[in-house]
Amino acid sequence: MGISFLFSFLILALFWVIPLIMIAKSDRTHGGEKVAWILAVIFISWFAWVFYLLLAPLKQQSNA
């Protein structure tokens, strides 16, 4: 196991964690729905993140 393997593993791990961080910080969902999306990303990976971006409720616009 060389340094290139470790570097490759870290890059792949980073790409796997990015959707989790983005969903956790998002204001589009709350509570149990957010937990469900995070679990979906953990078990289904990037496909669930794409569905989250497409299907999660949009922020309500203020009527100012």
PDBQT receptor file of N, H, CA, C and O in Angstrom, charges set to zero:
ATOM      1  N   MET A   1       0.853  -1.180   0.000  1.00  0.00    +0.000 N 
ATOM      2  CA  MET A   1       0.000   0.000   0.000  1.00  0.00    +0.000 C 
ATOM      3  C   MET A   1       0.891   1.233   0.000  1.00  0.00    +0.000 C 
ATOM      4  O   MET A   1       1.666   1.475   0.925  1.00  0.00    +0.000 OA
ATOM      5  N   GLY A   2       0.752   1.983  -1.047  1.00  0.00    +0.000 N 
ATOM      6  H   GLY A   2       0.122   1.787  -1.799  1.00  0.00    +0.000 HD
ATOM      7  CA  GLY A   2       1.568   3.174  -1.164  1.00  0.00    +0.000 C 
ATOM      8  C   GLY A   2       0.787   4.430  -0.851  1.00  0.00    +0.000 C 
ATOM      9  O   GLY A   2      -0.395   4.400  -0.506  1.00  0.00    +0.000 OA
ATOM     10  N   ILE A   3       1.484   5.515  -0.984  1.00  0.00    +0.000 N 
ATOM     11  H   ILE A   3       2.444   5.540  -1.264  1.00  0.00    +0.000 HD
ATOM     12  CA  ILE A   3       0.880   6.818  -0.725  1.00  0.00    +0.000 C 
ATOM     13  C   ILE A   3      -0.205   7.125  -1.752  1.00  0.00    +0.000 C 
ATOM     14  O   ILE A   3      -1.175   7.815  -1.439  1.00  0.00    +0.000 OA
ATOM     15  N   SER A   4      -0.050   6.621  -2.978  1.00  0.00    +0.000 N 
ATOM     16  H   SER A   4       0.739   6.061  -3.233  1.00  0.00    +0.000 HD
ATOM     17  CA  SER A   4      -1.058   6.880  -4.010  1.00  0.00    +0.000 C 
ATOM     18  C   SER A   4      -2.387   6.200  -3.666  1.00  0.00    +0.000 C 
ATOM     19  O   SER A   4      -3.455   6.750  -3.937  1.00  0.00    +0.000 OA
ATOM     20  N   PHE A   5      -2.320   5.012  -3.073  1.00  0.00    +0.000 N 
ATOM     21  H   PHE A   5      -1.453   4.565  -2.853  1.00  0.00    +0.000 HD
ATOM     22  CA  PHE A   5      -3.543   4.330  -2.649  1.00  0.00    +0.000 C 
ATOM     23  C   PHE A   5      -4.245   5.121  -1.554  1.00  0.00    +0.000 C 
ATOM     24  O   PHE A   5      -5.462   5.299  -1.595  1.00  0.00    +0.000 OA
ATOM     25  N   LEU A   6      -3.492   5.590  -0.589  1.00  0.00    +0.000 N 
ATOM     26  H   LEU A   6      -2.503   5.446  -0.556  1.00  0.00    +0.000 HD
ATOM     27  CA  LEU A   6      -4.058   6.376   0.501  1.00  0.00    +0.000 C 
ATOM     28  C   LEU A   6      -4.665   7.671  -0.018  1.00  0.00    +0.000 C 
ATOM     29  O   LEU A   6      -5.753   8.061   0.406  1.00  0.00    +0.000 OA
ATOM     30  N   PHE A   7      -3.975   8.334  -0.922  1.00  0.00    +0.000 N 
ATOM     31  H   PHE A   7      -3.091   8.017  -1.266  1.00  0.00    +0.000 HD
ATOM     32  CA  PHE A   7      -4.481   9.571  -1.514  1.00  0.00    +0.000 C 
ATOM     33  C   PHE A   7      -5.771   9.308  -2.292  1.00  0.00    +0.000 C 
ATOM     34  O   PHE A   7      -6.725  10.078  -2.185  1.00  0.00    +0.000 OA
ATOM     35  N   SER A   8      -5.806   8.235  -3.066  1.00  0.00    +0.000 N 
ATOM     36  H   SER A   8      -5.031   7.609  -3.152  1.00  0.00    +0.000 HD
ATOM     37  CA  SER A   8      -7.007   7.879  -3.824  1.00  0.00    +0.000 C 
ATOM     38  C   SER A   8      -8.174   7.580  -2.889  1.00  0.00    +0.000 C 
ATOM     39  O   SER A   8      -9.305   7.992  -3.148  1.00  0.00    +0.000 OA
ATOM     40  N   PHE A   9      -7.900   6.869  -1.813  1.00  0.00    +0.000 N 
ATOM     41  H   PHE A   9      -6.982   6.534  -1.603  1.00  0.00    +0.000 HD
ATOM     42  CA  PHE A   9      -8.941   6.557  -0.842  1.00  0.00    +0.000 C 
ATOM     43  C   PHE A   9      -9.492   7.826  -0.200  1.00  0.00    +0.000 C 
ATOM     44  O   PHE A   9     -10.704   7.950  -0.027  1.00  0.00    +0.000 OA
ATOM     45  N   LEU A  10      -8.631   8.760   0.151  1.00  0.00    +0.000 N 
ATOM     46  H   LEU A  10      -7.646   8.659   0.010  1.00  0.00    +0.000 HD
ATOM     47  CA  LEU A  10      -9.076  10.012   0.763  1.00  0.00    +0.000 C 
ATOM     48  C   LEU A  10      -9.927  10.833  -0.200  1.00  0.00    +0.000 C 
ATOM     49  O   LEU A  10     -10.916  11.436   0.215  1.00  0.00    +0.000 OA
ATOM     50  N   ILE A  11      -9.560  10.865  -1.470  1.00  0.00    +0.000 N 
ATOM     51  H   ILE A  11      -8.756  10.375  -1.807  1.00  0.00    +0.000 HD
ATOM     52  CA  ILE A  11     -10.347  11.590  -2.470  1.00  0.00    +0.000 C 
ATOM     53  C   ILE A  11     -11.732  10.958  -2.610  1.00  0.00    +0.000 C 
ATOM     54  O   ILE A  11     -12.736  11.669  -2.630  1.00  0.00    +0.000 OA
ATOM     55  N   LEU A  12     -11.791   9.637  -2.705  1.00  0.00    +0.000 N 
ATOM     56  H   LEU A  12     -10.975   9.059  -2.689  1.00  0.00    +0.000 HD
ATOM     57  CA  LEU A  12     -13.081   8.950  -2.815  1.00  0.00    +0.000 C 
ATOM     58  C   LEU A  12     -13.929   9.163  -1.563  1.00  0.00    +0.000 C 
ATOM     59  O   LEU A  12     -15.138   9.370  -1.665  1.00  0.00    +0.000 OA
ATOM     60  N   ALA A  13     -13.317   9.115  -0.400  1.00  0.00    +0.000 N 
ATOM     61  H   ALA A  13     -12.334   8.947  -0.318  1.00  0.00    +0.000 HD
ATOM     62  CA  ALA A  13     -14.051   9.346   0.843  1.00  0.00    +0.000 C 
ATOM     63  C   ALA A  13     -14.604  10.764   0.888  1.00  0.00    +0.000 C 
ATOM     64  O   ALA A  13     -15.724  10.977   1.350  1.00  0.00    +0.000 OA
ATOM     65  N   LEU A  14     -13.840  11.721   0.418  1.00  0.00    +0.000 N 
ATOM     66  H   LEU A  14     -12.930  11.548   0.043  1.00  0.00    +0.000 HD
ATOM     67  CA  LEU A  14     -14.298  13.107   0.394  1.00  0.00    +0.000 C 
ATOM     68  C   LEU A  14     -15.523  13.252  -0.500  1.00  0.00    +0.000 C 
ATOM     69  O   LEU A  14     -16.491  13.914  -0.124  1.00  0.00    +0.000 OA
ATOM     70  N   PHE A  15     -15.487  12.641  -1.676  1.00  0.00    +0.000 N 
ATOM     71  H   PHE A  15     -14.701  12.104  -1.982  1.00  0.00    +0.000 HD
ATOM     72  CA  PHE A  15     -16.633  12.711  -2.580  1.00  0.00    +0.000 C 
ATOM     73  C   PHE A  15     -17.853  11.992  -2.016  1.00  0.00    +0.000 C 
ATOM     74  O   PHE A  15     -18.983  12.332  -2.366  1.00  0.00    +0.000 OA
ATOM     75  N   TRP A  16     -17.645  11.011  -1.155  1.00  0.00    +0.000 N 
ATOM     76  H   TRP A  16     -16.727  10.735  -0.871  1.00  0.00    +0.000 HD
ATOM     77  CA  TRP A  16     -18.760  10.312  -0.544  1.00  0.00    +0.000 C 
ATOM     78  C   TRP A  16     -19.374  11.149   0.574  1.00  0.00    +0.000 C 
ATOM     79  O   TRP A  16     -20.575  11.051   0.826  1.00  0.00    +0.000 OA
ATOM     80  N   VAL A  17     -18.570  11.970   1.246  1.00  0.00    +0.000 N 
ATOM     81  H   VAL A  17     -17.594  12.050   1.041  1.00  0.00    +0.000 HD
ATOM     82  CA  VAL A  17     -19.027  12.759   2.386  1.00  0.00    +0.000 C 
ATOM     83  C   VAL A  17     -19.675  14.079   1.954  1.00  0.00    +0.000 C 
ATOM     84  O   VAL A  17     -20.508  14.610   2.688  1.00  0.00    +0.000 OA
ATOM     85  N   ILE A  18     -19.319  14.617   0.798  1.00  0.00    +0.000 N 
ATOM     86  H   ILE A  18     -18.642  14.186   0.202  1.00  0.00    +0.000 HD
ATOM     87  CA  ILE A  18     -19.848  15.916   0.353  1.00  0.00    +0.000 C 
ATOM     88  C   ILE A  18     -21.379  15.960   0.370  1.00  0.00    +0.000 C 
ATOM     89  O   ILE A  18     -21.932  16.913   0.918  1.00  0.00    +0.000 OA
ATOM     90  N   PRO A  19     -22.090  14.986  -0.198  1.00  0.00    +0.000 N 
ATOM     91  CA  PRO A  19     -23.559  15.051  -0.149  1.00  0.00    +0.000 C 
ATOM     92  C   PRO A  19     -24.109  15.030   1.279  1.00  0.00    +0.000 C 
ATOM     93  O   PRO A  19     -25.107  15.690   1.569  1.00  0.00    +0.000 OA
ATOM     94  N   LEU A  20     -23.462  14.276   2.171  1.00  0.00    +0.000 N 
ATOM     95  H   LEU A  20     -22.652  13.740   1.936  1.00  0.00    +0.000 HD
ATOM     96  CA  LEU A  20     -23.925  14.231   3.556  1.00  0.00    +0.000 C 
ATOM     97  C   LEU A  20     -23.834  15.601   4.210  1.00  0.00    +0.000 C 
ATOM     98  O   LEU A  20     -24.754  16.024   4.910  1.00  0.00    +0.000 OA
ATOM     99  N   ILE A  21     -22.737  16.284   3.985  1.00  0.00    +0.000 N 
ATOM    100  H   ILE A  21     -21.989  15.940   3.416  1.00  0.00    +0.000 HD
ATOM    101  CA  ILE A  21     -22.544  17.614   4.563  1.00  0.00    +0.000 C 
ATOM    102  C   ILE A  21     -23.543  18.597   3.974  1.00  0.00    +0.000 C 
ATOM    103  O   ILE A  21     -24.128  19.404   4.697  1.00  0.00    +0.000 OA
ATOM    104  N   MET A  22     -23.739  18.530   2.664  1.00  0.00    +0.000 N 
ATOM    105  H   MET A  22     -23.264  17.875   2.077  1.00  0.00    +0.000 HD
ATOM    106  CA  MET A  22     -24.657  19.468   2.020  1.00  0.00    +0.000 C 
ATOM    107  C   MET A  22     -26.095  19.273   2.508  1.00  0.00    +0.000 C 
ATOM    108  O   MET A  22     -26.807  20.254   2.722  1.00  0.00    +0.000 OA
ATOM    109  N   ILE A  23     -26.526  18.043   2.684  1.00  0.00    +0.000 N 
ATOM    110  H   ILE A  23     -25.947  17.246   2.510  1.00  0.00    +0.000 HD
ATOM    111  CA  ILE A  23     -27.877  17.790   3.186  1.00  0.00    +0.000 C 
ATOM    112  C   ILE A  23     -27.985  18.215   4.646  1.00  0.00    +0.000 C 
ATOM    113  O   ILE A  23     -28.987  18.809   5.042  1.00  0.00    +0.000 OA
ATOM    114  N   ALA A  24     -26.968  17.920   5.448  1.00  0.00    +0.000 N 
ATOM    115  H   ALA A  24     -26.154  17.438   5.126  1.00  0.00    +0.000 HD
ATOM    116  CA  ALA A  24     -27.010  18.279   6.867  1.00  0.00    +0.000 C 
ATOM    117  C   ALA A  24     -27.098  19.791   7.067  1.00  0.00    +0.000 C 
ATOM    118  O   ALA A  24     -27.750  20.252   8.004  1.00  0.00    +0.000 OA
ATOM    119  N   LYS A  25     -26.451  20.564   6.202  1.00  0.00    +0.000 N 
ATOM    120  H   LYS A  25     -25.921  20.190   5.442  1.00  0.00    +0.000 HD
ATOM    121  CA  LYS A  25     -26.460  22.020   6.339  1.00  0.00    +0.000 C 
ATOM    122  C   LYS A  25     -27.637  22.685   5.632  1.00  0.00    +0.000 C 
ATOM    123  O   LYS A  25     -27.872  23.878   5.823  1.00  0.00    +0.000 OA
ATOM    124  N   SER A  26     -28.368  21.948   4.833  1.00  0.00    +0.000 N 
ATOM    125  H   SER A  26     -28.178  20.979   4.678  1.00  0.00    +0.000 HD
ATOM    126  CA  SER A  26     -29.443  22.511   4.024  1.00  0.00    +0.000 C 
ATOM    127  C   SER A  26     -30.649  22.914   4.870  1.00  0.00    +0.000 C 
ATOM    128  O   SER A  26     -30.945  22.290   5.889  1.00  0.00    +0.000 OA
ATOM    129  N   ASP A  27     -31.335  23.961   4.433  1.00  0.00    +0.000 N 
ATOM    130  H   ASP A  27     -31.095  24.468   3.605  1.00  0.00    +0.000 HD
ATOM    131  CA  ASP A  27     -32.573  24.395   5.071  1.00  0.00    +0.000 C 
ATOM    132  C   ASP A  27     -33.806  23.885   4.325  1.00  0.00    +0.000 C 
ATOM    133  O   ASP A  27     -34.929  24.252   4.669  1.00  0.00    +0.000 OA
ATOM    134  N   ARG A  28     -33.611  23.054   3.322  1.00  0.00    +0.000 N 
ATOM    135  H   ARG A  28     -32.699  22.756   3.042  1.00  0.00    +0.000 HD
ATOM    136  CA  ARG A  28     -34.732  22.574   2.514  1.00  0.00    +0.000 C 
ATOM    137  C   ARG A  28     -35.591  21.556   3.255  1.00  0.00    +0.000 C 
ATOM    138  O   ARG A  28     -36.795  21.471   3.014  1.00  0.00    +0.000 OA
ATOM    139  N   THR A  29     -34.985  20.785   4.153  1.00  0.00    +0.000 N 
ATOM    140  H   THR A  29     -34.007  20.855   4.349  1.00  0.00    +0.000 HD
ATOM    141  CA  THR A  29     -35.721  19.784   4.920  1.00  0.00    +0.000 C 
ATOM    142  C   THR A  29     -35.354  19.915   6.391  1.00  0.00    +0.000 C 
ATOM    143  O   THR A  29     -34.348  20.531   6.742  1.00  0.00    +0.000 OA
ATOM    144  N   HIS A  30     -36.188  19.324   7.248  1.00  0.00    +0.000 N 
ATOM    145  H   HIS A  30     -37.006  18.824   6.962  1.00  0.00    +0.000 HD
ATOM    146  CA  HIS A  30     -35.964  19.411   8.687  1.00  0.00    +0.000 C 
ATOM    147  C   HIS A  30     -36.324  18.089   9.350  1.00  0.00    +0.000 C 
ATOM    148  O   HIS A  30     -37.102  17.302   8.810  1.00  0.00    +0.000 OA
ATOM    149  N   GLY A  31     -35.759  17.856  10.512  1.00  0.00    +0.000 N 
ATOM    150  H   GLY A  31     -35.127  18.494  10.951  1.00  0.00    +0.000 HD
ATOM    151  CA  GLY A  31     -36.132  16.730  11.360  1.00  0.00    +0.000 C 
ATOM    152  C   GLY A  31     -35.980  15.369  10.717  1.00  0.00    +0.000 C 
ATOM    153  O   GLY A  31     -34.942  15.035  10.146  1.00  0.00    +0.000 OA
ATOM    154  N   GLY A  32     -37.053  14.588  10.829  1.00  0.00    +0.000 N 
ATOM    155  H   GLY A  32     -37.896  14.859  11.293  1.00  0.00    +0.000 HD
ATOM    156  CA  GLY A  32     -37.033  13.214  10.339  1.00  0.00    +0.000 C 
ATOM    157  C   GLY A  32     -36.814  13.101   8.846  1.00  0.00    +0.000 C 
ATOM    158  O   GLY A  32     -36.204  12.144   8.370  1.00  0.00    +0.000 OA
ATOM    159  N   GLU A  33     -37.313  14.080   8.107  1.00  0.00    +0.000 N 
ATOM    160  H   GLU A  33     -37.808  14.857   8.494  1.00  0.00    +0.000 HD
ATOM    161  CA  GLU A  33     -37.120  14.046   6.658  1.00  0.00    +0.000 C 
ATOM    162  C   GLU A  33     -35.638  14.197   6.314  1.00  0.00    +0.000 C 
ATOM    163  O   GLU A  33     -35.139  13.531   5.407  1.00  0.00    +0.000 OA
ATOM    164  N   LYS A  34     -34.938  15.070   7.033  1.00  0.00    +0.000 N 
ATOM    165  H   LYS A  34     -35.344  15.611   7.770  1.00  0.00    +0.000 HD
ATOM    166  CA  LYS A  34     -33.507  15.262   6.798  1.00  0.00    +0.000 C 
ATOM    167  C   LYS A  34     -32.737  13.983   7.138  1.00  0.00    +0.000 C 
ATOM    168  O   LYS A  34     -31.827  13.587   6.410  1.00  0.00    +0.000 OA
ATOM    169  N   VAL A  35     -33.109  13.346   8.245  1.00  0.00    +0.000 N 
ATOM    170  H   VAL A  35     -33.848  13.668   8.836  1.00  0.00    +0.000 HD
ATOM    171  CA  VAL A  35     -32.460  12.091   8.638  1.00  0.00    +0.000 C 
ATOM    172  C   VAL A  35     -32.695  11.020   7.578  1.00  0.00    +0.000 C 
ATOM    173  O   VAL A  35     -31.784  10.258   7.253  1.00  0.00    +0.000 OA
ATOM    174  N   ALA A  36     -33.903  10.957   7.041  1.00  0.00    +0.000 N 
ATOM    175  H   ALA A  36     -34.643  11.576   7.305  1.00  0.00    +0.000 HD
ATOM    176  CA  ALA A  36     -34.210   9.973   6.000  1.00  0.00    +0.000 C 
ATOM    177  C   ALA A  36     -33.359  10.205   4.758  1.00  0.00    +0.000 C 
ATOM    178  O   ALA A  36     -32.852   9.249   4.171  1.00  0.00    +0.000 OA
ATOM    179  N   TRP A  37     -33.194  11.464   4.350  1.00  0.00    +0.000 N 
ATOM    180  H   TRP A  37     -33.605  12.240   4.827  1.00  0.00    +0.000 HD
ATOM    181  CA  TRP A  37     -32.363  11.757   3.183  1.00  0.00    +0.000 C 
ATOM    182  C   TRP A  37     -30.900  11.396   3.454  1.00  0.00    +0.000 C 
ATOM    183  O   TRP A  37     -30.229  10.852   2.577  1.00  0.00    +0.000 OA
ATOM    184  N   ILE A  38     -30.405  11.687   4.644  1.00  0.00    +0.000 N 
ATOM    185  H   ILE A  38     -30.950  12.129   5.357  1.00  0.00    +0.000 HD
ATOM    186  CA  ILE A  38     -29.015  11.347   4.975  1.00  0.00    +0.000 C 
ATOM    187  C   ILE A  38     -28.819   9.837   4.955  1.00  0.00    +0.000 C 
ATOM    188  O   ILE A  38     -27.817   9.352   4.430  1.00  0.00    +0.000 OA
ATOM    189  N   LEU A  39     -29.761   9.092   5.519  1.00  0.00    +0.000 N 
ATOM    190  H   LEU A  39     -30.575   9.486   5.945  1.00  0.00    +0.000 HD
ATOM    191  CA  LEU A  39     -29.662   7.631   5.483  1.00  0.00    +0.000 C 
ATOM    192  C   LEU A  39     -29.734   7.104   4.058  1.00  0.00    +0.000 C 
ATOM    193  O   LEU A  39     -29.032   6.155   3.710  1.00  0.00    +0.000 OA
ATOM    194  N   ALA A  40     -30.571   7.710   3.239  1.00  0.00    +0.000 N 
ATOM    195  H   ALA A  40     -31.141   8.481   3.521  1.00  0.00    +0.000 HD
ATOM    196  CA  ALA A  40     -30.650   7.291   1.836  1.00  0.00    +0.000 C 
ATOM    197  C   ALA A  40     -29.316   7.511   1.139  1.00  0.00    +0.000 C 
ATOM    198  O   ALA A  40     -28.888   6.667   0.351  1.00  0.00    +0.000 OA
ATOM    199  N   VAL A  41     -28.656   8.621   1.413  1.00  0.00    +0.000 N 
ATOM    200  H   VAL A  41     -29.004   9.306   2.053  1.00  0.00    +0.000 HD
ATOM    201  CA  VAL A  41     -27.356   8.882   0.786  1.00  0.00    +0.000 C 
ATOM    202  C   VAL A  41     -26.317   7.889   1.291  1.00  0.00    +0.000 C 
ATOM    203  O   VAL A  41     -25.465   7.440   0.523  1.00  0.00    +0.000 OA
ATOM    204  N   ILE A  42     -26.378   7.545   2.566  1.00  0.00    +0.000 N 
ATOM    205  H   ILE A  42     -27.069   7.910   3.189  1.00  0.00    +0.000 HD
ATOM    206  CA  ILE A  42     -25.412   6.588   3.109  1.00  0.00    +0.000 C 
ATOM    207  C   ILE A  42     -25.570   5.229   2.435  1.00  0.00    +0.000 C 
ATOM    208  O   ILE A  42     -24.577   4.591   2.084  1.00  0.00    +0.000 OA
ATOM    209  N   PHE A  43     -26.815   4.782   2.253  1.00  0.00    +0.000 N 
ATOM    210  H   PHE A  43     -27.621   5.300   2.539  1.00  0.00    +0.000 HD
ATOM    211  CA  PHE A  43     -27.040   3.441   1.725  1.00  0.00    +0.000 C 
ATOM    212  C   PHE A  43     -27.180   3.378   0.206  1.00  0.00    +0.000 C 
ATOM    213  O   PHE A  43     -26.913   2.334  -0.388  1.00  0.00    +0.000 OA
ATOM    214  N   ILE A  44     -27.587   4.456  -0.425  1.00  0.00    +0.000 N 
ATOM    215  H   ILE A  44     -27.803   5.305   0.058  1.00  0.00    +0.000 HD
ATOM    216  CA  ILE A  44     -27.785   4.451  -1.874  1.00  0.00    +0.000 C 
ATOM    217  C   ILE A  44     -26.764   5.334  -2.580  1.00  0.00    +0.000 C 
ATOM    218  O   ILE A  44     -26.581   5.222  -3.792  1.00  0.00    +0.000 OA
ATOM    219  N   SER A  45     -26.116   6.188  -1.854  1.00  0.00    +0.000 N 
ATOM    220  H   SER A  45     -26.264   6.279  -0.869  1.00  0.00    +0.000 HD
ATOM    221  CA  SER A  45     -25.046   7.065  -2.323  1.00  0.00    +0.000 C 
ATOM    222  C   SER A  45     -25.554   8.198  -3.197  1.00  0.00    +0.000 C 
ATOM    223  O   SER A  45     -26.591   8.794  -2.905  1.00  0.00    +0.000 OA
ATOM    224  N   TRP A  46     -24.827   8.501  -4.270  1.00  0.00    +0.000 N 
ATOM    225  H   TRP A  46     -23.985   8.017  -4.507  1.00  0.00    +0.000 HD
ATOM    226  CA  TRP A  46     -25.044   9.706  -5.067  1.00  0.00    +0.000 C 
ATOM    227  C   TRP A  46     -26.415   9.773  -5.713  1.00  0.00    +0.000 C 
ATOM    228  O   TRP A  46     -26.924  10.871  -5.940  1.00  0.00    +0.000 OA
ATOM    229  N   PHE A  47     -27.028   8.649  -6.014  1.00  0.00    +0.000 N 
ATOM    230  H   PHE A  47     -26.615   7.757  -5.830  1.00  0.00    +0.000 HD
ATOM    231  CA  PHE A  47     -28.355   8.682  -6.625  1.00  0.00    +0.000 C 
ATOM    232  C   PHE A  47     -29.357   9.349  -5.688  1.00  0.00    +0.000 C 
ATOM    233  O   PHE A  47     -30.200  10.129  -6.133  1.00  0.00    +0.000 OA
ATOM    234  N   ALA A  48     -29.271   9.046  -4.400  1.00  0.00    +0.000 N 
ATOM    235  H   ALA A  48     -28.586   8.412  -4.039  1.00  0.00    +0.000 HD
ATOM    236  CA  ALA A  48     -30.178   9.672  -3.440  1.00  0.00    +0.000 C 
ATOM    237  C   ALA A  48     -29.914  11.165  -3.338  1.00  0.00    +0.000 C 
ATOM    238  O   ALA A  48     -30.851  11.943  -3.161  1.00  0.00    +0.000 OA
ATOM    239  N   TRP A  49     -28.668  11.577  -3.444  1.00  0.00    +0.000 N 
ATOM    240  H   TRP A  49     -27.907  10.945  -3.587  1.00  0.00    +0.000 HD
ATOM    241  CA  TRP A  49     -28.354  13.003  -3.377  1.00  0.00    +0.000 C 
ATOM    242  C   TRP A  49     -28.948  13.744  -4.569  1.00  0.00    +0.000 C 
ATOM    243  O   TRP A  49     -29.467  14.850  -4.417  1.00  0.00    +0.000 OA
ATOM    244  N   VAL A  50     -28.876  13.148  -5.739  1.00  0.00    +0.000 N 
ATOM    245  H   VAL A  50     -28.455  12.250  -5.863  1.00  0.00    +0.000 HD
ATOM    246  CA  VAL A  50     -29.480  13.756  -6.931  1.00  0.00    +0.000 C 
ATOM    247  C   VAL A  50     -30.993  13.860  -6.738  1.00  0.00    +0.000 C 
ATOM    248  O   VAL A  50     -31.587  14.887  -7.065  1.00  0.00    +0.000 OA
ATOM    249  N   PHE A  51     -31.618  12.811  -6.213  1.00  0.00    +0.000 N 
ATOM    250  H   PHE A  51     -31.136  11.976  -5.947  1.00  0.00    +0.000 HD
ATOM    251  CA  PHE A  51     -33.054  12.866  -5.936  1.00  0.00    +0.000 C 
ATOM    252  C   PHE A  51     -33.373  13.931  -4.897  1.00  0.00    +0.000 C 
ATOM    253  O   PHE A  51     -34.398  14.605  -4.995  1.00  0.00    +0.000 OA
ATOM    254  N   TYR A  52     -32.502  14.089  -3.901  1.00  0.00    +0.000 N 
ATOM    255  H   TYR A  52     -31.669  13.541  -3.822  1.00  0.00    +0.000 HD
ATOM    256  CA  TYR A  52     -32.705  15.135  -2.896  1.00  0.00    +0.000 C 
ATOM    257  C   TYR A  52     -32.718  16.505  -3.557  1.00  0.00    +0.000 C 
ATOM    258  O   TYR A  52     -33.584  17.330  -3.267  1.00  0.00    +0.000 OA
ATOM    259  N   LEU A  53     -31.771  16.745  -4.436  1.00  0.00    +0.000 N 
ATOM    260  H   LEU A  53     -31.067  16.075  -4.672  1.00  0.00    +0.000 HD
ATOM    261  CA  LEU A  53     -31.707  18.042  -5.109  1.00  0.00    +0.000 C 
ATOM    262  C   LEU A  53     -32.941  18.285  -5.973  1.00  0.00    +0.000 C 
ATOM    263  O   LEU A  53     -33.393  19.423  -6.108  1.00  0.00    +0.000 OA
ATOM    264  N   LEU A  54     -33.484  17.223  -6.554  1.00  0.00    +0.000 N 
ATOM    265  H   LEU A  54     -33.118  16.299  -6.444  1.00  0.00    +0.000 HD
ATOM    266  CA  LEU A  54     -34.643  17.371  -7.432  1.00  0.00    +0.000 C 
ATOM    267  C   LEU A  54     -35.974  17.370  -6.689  1.00  0.00    +0.000 C 
ATOM    268  O   LEU A  54     -36.905  18.061  -7.103  1.00  0.00    +0.000 OA
ATOM    269  N   LEU A  55     -36.085  16.613  -5.605  1.00  0.00    +0.000 N 
ATOM    270  H   LEU A  55     -35.329  16.051  -5.269  1.00  0.00    +0.000 HD
ATOM    271  CA  LEU A  55     -37.384  16.369  -4.989  1.00  0.00    +0.000 C 
ATOM    272  C   LEU A  55     -37.602  17.012  -3.630  1.00  0.00    +0.000 C 
ATOM    273  O   LEU A  55     -38.749  17.139  -3.202  1.00  0.00    +0.000 OA
ATOM    274  N   ALA A  56     -36.557  17.419  -2.941  1.00  0.00    +0.000 N 
ATOM    275  H   ALA A  56     -35.625  17.316  -3.288  1.00  0.00    +0.000 HD
ATOM    276  CA  ALA A  56     -36.741  18.016  -1.610  1.00  0.00    +0.000 C 
ATOM    277  C   ALA A  56     -37.518  19.315  -1.748  1.00  0.00    +0.000 C 
ATOM    278  O   ALA A  56     -37.364  20.033  -2.737  1.00  0.00    +0.000 OA
ATOM    279  N   PRO A  57     -38.343  19.617  -0.771  1.00  0.00    +0.000 N 
ATOM    280  CA  PRO A  57     -39.144  20.847  -0.854  1.00  0.00    +0.000 C 
ATOM    281  C   PRO A  57     -38.264  22.083  -1.005  1.00  0.00    +0.000 C 
ATOM    282  O   PRO A  57     -37.199  22.191  -0.398  1.00  0.00    +0.000 OA
ATOM    283  N   LEU A  58     -38.734  22.998  -1.819  1.00  0.00    +0.000 N 
ATOM    284  H   LEU A  58     -39.600  22.911  -2.312  1.00  0.00    +0.000 HD
ATOM    285  CA  LEU A  58     -38.016  24.255  -1.987  1.00  0.00    +0.000 C 
ATOM    286  C   LEU A  58     -38.337  25.174  -0.826  1.00  0.00    +0.000 C 
ATOM    287  O   LEU A  58     -39.397  25.061  -0.211  1.00  0.00    +0.000 OA
ATOM    288  N   LYS A  59     -37.420  26.086  -0.523  1.00  0.00    +0.000 N 
ATOM    289  H   LYS A  59     -36.558  26.177  -1.023  1.00  0.00    +0.000 HD
ATOM    290  CA  LYS A  59     -37.679  27.067   0.532  1.00  0.00    +0.000 C 
ATOM    291  C   LYS A  59     -38.867  27.928   0.131  1.00  0.00    +0.000 C 
ATOM    292  O   LYS A  59     -39.018  28.304  -1.031  1.00  0.00    +0.000 OA
ATOM    293  N   GLN A  60     -39.698  28.229   1.103  1.00  0.00    +0.000 N 
ATOM    294  H   GLN A  60     -39.576  27.923   2.047  1.00  0.00    +0.000 HD
ATOM    295  CA  GLN A  60     -40.839  29.085   0.824  1.00  0.00    +0.000 C 
ATOM    296  C   GLN A  60     -40.356  30.518   0.661  1.00  0.00    +0.000 C 
ATOM    297  O   GLN A  60     -39.517  30.995   1.426  1.00  0.00    +0.000 OA
ATOM    298  N   GLN A  61     -40.889  31.188  -0.332  1.00  0.00    +0.000 N 
ATOM    299  H   GLN A  61     -41.570  30.800  -0.954  1.00  0.00    +0.000 HD
ATOM    300  CA  GLN A  61     -40.536  32.581  -0.591  1.00  0.00    +0.000 C 
ATOM    301  C   GLN A  61     -41.330  33.478   0.337  1.00  0.00    +0.000 C 
ATOM    302  O   GLN A  61     -42.520  33.247   0.555  1.00  0.00    +0.000 OA
ATOM    303  N   SER A  62     -40.688  34.500   0.888  1.00  0.00    +0.000 N 
ATOM    304  H   SER A  62     -39.722  34.688   0.711  1.00  0.00    +0.000 HD
ATOM    305  CA  SER A  62     -41.409  35.454   1.733  1.00  0.00    +0.000 C 
ATOM    306  C   SER A  62     -42.179  36.423   0.850  1.00  0.00    +0.000 C 
ATOM    307  O   SER A  62     -41.713  36.784  -0.230  1.00  0.00    +0.000 OA
ATOM    308  N   ASN A  63     -43.332  36.839   1.292  1.00  0.00    +0.000 N 
ATOM    309  H   ASN A  63     -43.711  36.546   2.170  1.00  0.00    +0.000 HD
ATOM    310  CA  ASN A  63     -44.181  37.748   0.526  1.00  0.00    +0.000 C 
ATOM    311  C   ASN A  63     -43.940  39.183   0.959  1.00  0.00    +0.000 C 
ATOM    312  O   ASN A  63     -44.827  39.819   1.528  1.00  0.00    +0.000 OA
ATOM    313  N   ALA A  64     -42.766  39.691   0.698  1.00  0.00    +0.000 N 
ATOM    314  H   ALA A  64     -42.045  39.174   0.235  1.00  0.00    +0.000 HD
ATOM    315  CA  ALA A  64     -42.436  41.062   1.102  1.00  0.00    +0.000 C 
ATOM    316  C   ALA A  64     -42.644  42.031  -0.027  1.00  0.00    +0.000 C 
ATOM    317  O   ALA A  64     -42.415  43.229   0.138  1.00  0.00    +0.000 OA
TER     318      ALA A  64
